[in-house]
């Protein structure tokens, strides 16, 4: 088991989410006790007058006997069933209020967590060594000390409250029923209010304390953080396969776009770039396919098969391959060079239709800094 020194880092968002998925959350029992006692006292304060009044009426009806009722014992059994139903209804109502308050207290301290994991069999819970470690953990020691202190305070408060009320409680035997019930109700509500004050003070301390213990339990070591980051980034082998698949899809798309090109510009041995320009939809020519080595030759073959002009311009082909992205407009520094080639292609197509002489293939100017082959030379000159 790792110590706190071995886990200096706070829990990550991913680990916190996994903990909630496993049904773990910060829970304060004192908060639940506070909410249950508060709901019980409130229900007792609000419902007792009407319940007592109703019970008085029912008791008067049930304890009224006449000759016909005595002659028919079945009616007495019906009255008993009715009285039992009233008592059961009151009990269910009070239990429902307290149960709803208990659920609300759990949600208030740790939020809603739905998980079947805690219900699954786990043989590791039967490990006596692990169980002993949980018994002597820092959280358990603090909880036991807190429970002892809270019990002592509540026990002392209860004893003082009861000892000061012995005379009044004993005197209830001499009071009328209505007055006795009213006083007893007030006595119970006052006692519960004292308990609520004590439990409220404990809950104010316990809620952040349990939050601290929960976060401390989920602290991570440096190795755990590294493993989590590695898992989040993905397996390198899987990522490599994914990149290869993406390259393959990009190559297929490049090949399928070649017949739509206005022309293909090539470095005879390494690079091929297919460009298209539509005045109605494009602000500048766009690269719709590009490739190197075998893919470059494939682009040239498809272009020849679909009568797409193929021009050899090594510097322009290298610059476009290095600086232009698929389905994006070409860099502005290459506008002039591509415009010369595009004008040549238009005149060439016109000449093929018999509408003019064959043009001379241009030698477009490409800024040296855009030619990848010039970069090492420039770096050597600077050195």
C-alpha positions in Angstrom: 0.0 0.0 0.0 1.4 3.4 -1.0 1.8 6.1 1.6 0.9 9.7 1.2 4.5 10.5 0.3 4.3 8.2 -2.6 1.1 9.9 -3.9 1.8 13.6 -3.8 -0.3 14.6 -6.8 -4.1 15.5 -6.7 -6.5 13.2 -8.5 -7.1 14.0 -12.1 -10.5 14.7 -13.6 -10.3 11.3 -15.3 -9.7 9.5 -12.0 -12.5 11.4 -10.3 -14.9 10.5 -13.0 -13.8 6.8 -12.8 -14.3 6.9 -9.0 -17.9 8.2 -9.5 -18.5 5.5 -12.1 -17.5 3.0 -9.5 -19.9 4.4 -7.0 -17.4 6.3 -4.9 -18.2 9.8 -3.6 -17.6 12.0 -0.6 -20.4 11.3 1.9 -21.0 12.9 5.3 -23.0 10.8 7.8 -23.5 13.8 10.0 -25.1 15.7 7.1 -27.5 12.8 6.6 -28.3 12.8 10.4 -28.8 16.5 10.3 -31.3 16.4 7.4 -33.2 13.4 8.9 -33.5 14.9 12.3 -34.5 18.2 10.8 -37.1 16.7 8.6 -38.4 14.6 11.5 -38.6 17.6 13.8 -40.3 19.7 11.2 -42.8 17.0 10.4 -43.5 16.5 14.0 -44.0 20.2 14.6 -46.3 20.7 11.5 -48.3 17.5 11.5 -48.7 16.8 15.2 -51.6 19.2 15.9 -53.7 17.9 13.1 -52.8 14.3 13.8 -53.6 14.6 17.4 -56.9 16.2 16.6 -57.7 13.4 14.1 -56.7 10.7 16.6 -58.9 12.3 19.3 -61.9 12.0 16.9 -61.1 8.4 16.0 -60.6 7.4 19.6 -63.9 9.0 20.6 -65.6 7.0 17.9 -63.7 3.7 18.7 -64.3 4.0 22.5 -68.0 4.7 22.1 -70.0 1.5 22.8 -73.7 0.9 22.7 -76.0 -2.2 22.9 -76.0 -3.0 19.2 -72.2 -2.8 19.0 -71.8 -5.1 22.0 -74.3 -7.5 20.5 -72.3 -7.6 17.3 -68.6 -8.2 18.0 -67.8 -8.1 14.3 -68.3 -4.3 14.4 -65.6 -4.0 17.1 -63.2 -5.9 14.8 -64.0 -3.5 12.0 -63.3 -0.5 14.3 -60.0 -2.1 15.3 -59.0 -2.5 11.6 -60.0 1.1 10.9 -57.9 2.3 13.9 -54.9 0.2 12.7 -55.3 1.7 9.2 -55.1 5.3 10.6 -52.0 4.4 12.6 -50.4 2.8 9.6 -51.1 5.8 7.4 -49.6 8.2 9.9 -46.5 5.9 10.2 -46.0 5.6 6.5 -46.4 9.4 6.0 -43.8 10.1 8.7 -41.5 7.4 7.3 -41.8 8.8 3.7 -40.8 12.2 4.9 -37.8 10.9 6.8 -36.7 8.7 3.9 -37.0 11.5 1.4 -34.9 13.7 3.7 -32.3 10.9 4.1 -31.9 10.7 0.3 -31.7 14.5 0.0 -29.0 14.5 2.6 -26.9 12.0 0.7 -27.3 14.0 -2.5 -26.4 17.2 -0.7 -23.1 15.8 0.6 -21.9 13.9 -2.5 -24.3 14.4 -5.4 -26.1 11.8 -7.4 -24.1 8.6 -8.1 -25.6 5.7 -9.9 -23.4 2.6 -10.2 -23.9 -1.2 -9.8 -20.2 -1.7 -9.1 -20.5 -1.6 -5.3 -23.1 -4.4 -5.6 -20.8 -6.7 -7.5 -19.0 -9.5 -5.6 -15.4 -8.5 -4.7 -13.3 -11.2 -3.1 -10.6 -8.6 -2.2 -12.9 -7.3 0.5 -12.4 -10.6 2.4 -8.7 -9.9 2.7 -8.1 -9.6 6.5 -4.8 -7.6 6.0 -6.6 -5.1 3.8 -9.5 -4.9 6.2 -7.1 -4.3 9.1 -5.5 -1.5 7.2 -8.8 0.2 6.7 -9.6 -0.1 10.4 -6.4 1.7 11.4 -6.5 4.3 8.6 -6.3 8.0 9.3 -9.9 8.5 8.2 -11.2 5.8 10.5 -9.3 7.1 13.5 -10.6 10.6 13.0 -14.2 9.2 12.5 -14.0 7.2 15.7 -12.7 10.2 17.7 -15.4 12.4 16.2 -18.1 9.8 17.0 -16.9 9.6 20.6 -16.8 13.3 21.0 -20.3 13.7 19.4 -21.8 10.9 21.5 -20.4 12.5 24.7 -21.8 15.9 23.9 -25.2 14.5 22.9 -25.3 12.2 26.0 -24.5 15.1 28.3 -27.0 17.4 26.7 -29.7 14.7 26.8 -29.0 14.0 30.5 -29.2 17.7 31.4 -32.4 18.1 29.4 -34.1 15.1 30.9 -33.0 15.8 34.5 -34.5 19.3 34.2 -37.8 17.8 32.9 -38.5 15.0 35.3 -40.9 17.0 37.4 -42.9 18.3 34.4 -43.1 14.8 32.8 -44.3 13.2 36.0 -46.9 16.0 36.4 -48.4 15.1 33.1 -50.3 12.3 34.7 -52.4 14.9 36.5 -53.0 17.1 33.4 -56.0 16.8 30.9 -55.2 14.7 27.9 -55.1 17.6 25.4 -52.8 19.7 27.6 -50.6 16.7 28.3 -50.2 15.9 24.6 -49.5 19.5 23.7 -46.8 19.8 26.4 -45.3 16.4 25.4 -45.2 17.5 21.8 -43.4 20.8 22.7 -41.0 18.9 24.9 -40.1 16.5 22.1 -39.6 19.3 19.6 -37.4 21.3 22.0 -35.3 18.2 22.6 -34.9 17.5 18.9 -34.0 21.1 18.3 -31.1 20.8 20.8 -30.0 17.6 19.0 -30.2 19.5 15.7 -27.9 22.2 16.9 -25.3 19.7 18.0 -25.6 17.7 14.7 -25.5 20.9 12.7 -22.2 21.9 14.3 -20.8 18.4 13.6 -22.0 18.5 9.9 -20.4 21.9 9.3 -17.1 20.2 10.3 -17.7 16.8 8.8 -18.7 17.7 5.2 -15.3 19.4 4.3 -13.5 16.8 6.4 -15.0 13.9 4.4 -14.3 15.8 1.2 -10.6 16.1 2.2 -10.4 12.4 3.1 -12.0 11.4 -0.2 -9.6 13.5 -2.3 -6.7 12.4 -0.2 -7.6 8.7 -0.9 -7.6 9.4 -4.6 -4.2 11.1 -4.8 -1.9 9.8 -7.5 1.7 9.0 -7.8 3.9 10.3 -10.6 3.8 6.9 -12.3 0.0 6.8 -12.2 -0.1 10.3 -13.9 2.3 9.1 -16.6 0.3 5.9 -17.2 -2.9 7.9 -17.4 -1.4 10.4 -19.8 -0.1 7.6 -21.9 -3.6 5.9 -22.0 -5.2 9.3 -22.9 -2.8 9.8 -25.8 -3.4 6.3 -27.0 -1.3 3.3 -27.8 1.6 4.3 -30.1 1.0 1.2 -32.2 -2.7 2.0 -32.7 -1.8 5.7 -33.4 0.7 4.5 -36.0 -1.9 2.4 -37.7 -4.4 5.2 -37.6 -2.0 7.6 -39.3 -1.2 5.0 -41.9 -4.9 4.6 -42.6 -5.3 8.4 -42.8 -2.5 8.6 -45.3 -4.0 5.9 -47.4 -7.3 7.6 -47.4 -5.7 10.9 -48.4 -3.8 9.2 -51.2 -7.0 7.7 -52.6 -8.7 11.1 -52.4 -5.7 12.6 -54.2 -5.9 10.1 -57.0 -9.7 10.4 -57.4 -9.3 14.2 -57.7 -6.8 14.2 -60.5 -9.3 14.0 -63.4 -10.9 17.3 -62.1 -7.6 19.2 -62.3 -6.8 21.9 -64.8 -3.1 20.8 -64.9 -0.5 18.8 -63.1 3.0 20.2 -62.4 5.8 17.7 -61.8 9.3 17.2 -60.7 10.2 14.4 -63.1 11.4 12.0 -60.4 9.8 12.9 -57.0 6.8 15.2 -56.8 3.5 15.8 -58.6 0.9 18.4 -57.7 -2.5 18.8 -59.4 -4.2 22.2 -59.4 -7.7 23.5 -60.3 -9.1 27.0 -60.6 -12.7 28.0 -60.9 -13.3 31.8 -61.2 -16.9 31.5 -59.9 -16.0 29.6 -56.6 -12.3 30.1 -55.9 -10.4 33.2 -55.1 -7.1 31.5 -56.2 -6.0 28.2 -57.6 -6.3 25.2 -55.2 -4.2 22.1 -54.8 -6.6 19.1 -55.2 -4.0 16.3 -55.3 -0.3 15.9 -54.5 2.1 13.1 -53.9 5.7 12.0 -53.8 7.6 9.1 -55.5 5.2 6.3 -56.5 2.1 8.4 -55.7 3.5 11.1 -58.0 3.9 8.7 -60.9 0.4 7.5 -60.2 -1.0 11.0 -60.4 0.8 11.5 -63.7 -0.6 8.3 -65.1 -4.2 9.2 -64.1 -3.7 12.7 -65.6 -2.5 11.3 -68.9 -5.4 8.9 -69.0 -7.9 11.8 -68.6 -6.1 14.2 -70.9 -5.1 16.5 -68.1 -2.0 18.6 -69.1 1.2 17.5 -67.3 4.0 20.1 -67.1 7.5 19.7 -65.8 8.6 22.5 -63.5 10.8 21.1 -60.7 11.1 24.2 -58.5 7.3 25.0 -58.7 6.4 21.3 -58.0 8.7 21.2 -55.0 7.4 24.5 -53.7 3.8 23.6 -54.1 4.3 20.1 -52.5 6.1 21.7 -49.5 3.9 24.7 -48.9 0.4 24.1 -50.3 -2.2 22.1 -48.4 -4.9 19.8 -50.0 -8.1 21.6 -50.9 -6.6 24.9 -49.9 -5.5 27.9 -52.0 -1.9 28.1 -52.9 0.5 30.5 -51.0 0.2 34.1 -52.3 4.0 34.1 -53.1 3.3 31.5 -55.8 0.3 33.3 -57.4 2.5 34.7 -60.2 4.2 31.4 -61.1 0.9 29.4 -61.1 -0.8 32.2 -63.1 1.9 31.8 -65.8 1.4 28.1 -66.0 -2.4 28.5 -66.0 -2.3 31.0 -68.9 0.0 28.5 -70.8 -2.6 25.7 -70.2 -5.5 27.9 -71.5 -3.5 28.8 -74.6 -2.5 25.2 -75.1 -6.1 24.0 -74.9 -7.1 26.7 -77.4 -4.3 25.6 -79.8 -5.5 22.0 -79.5 -8.9 23.2 -80.6 -7.3 24.9 -83.6 -7.9 28.4 -82.2 -4.3 29.6 -82.1 -0.6 28.6 -82.3 1.1 26.3 -79.9 2.5 28.3 -77.0 5.9 28.0 -75.6 6.1 26.4 -72.1 7.0 29.0 -69.5 9.7 28.8 -66.9 7.9 30.4 -64.0 9.9 32.2 -61.3 9.7 30.7 -57.8 11.0 32.6 -54.8 14.2 30.7 -53.7 13.1 30.6 -50.1 10.1 28.5 -51.1 12.2 25.8 -52.7 13.0 23.1 -50.1 16.3 22.3 -51.9 17.5 25.8 -51.3 17.1 25.8 -47.5 20.2 23.8 -46.7 22.2 26.0 -49.0 20.8 29.1 -47.3 21.6 27.7 -43.9 25.2 26.9 -45.0 25.6 30.4 -46.4 24.4 32.0 -43.1 26.9 29.8 -41.1 
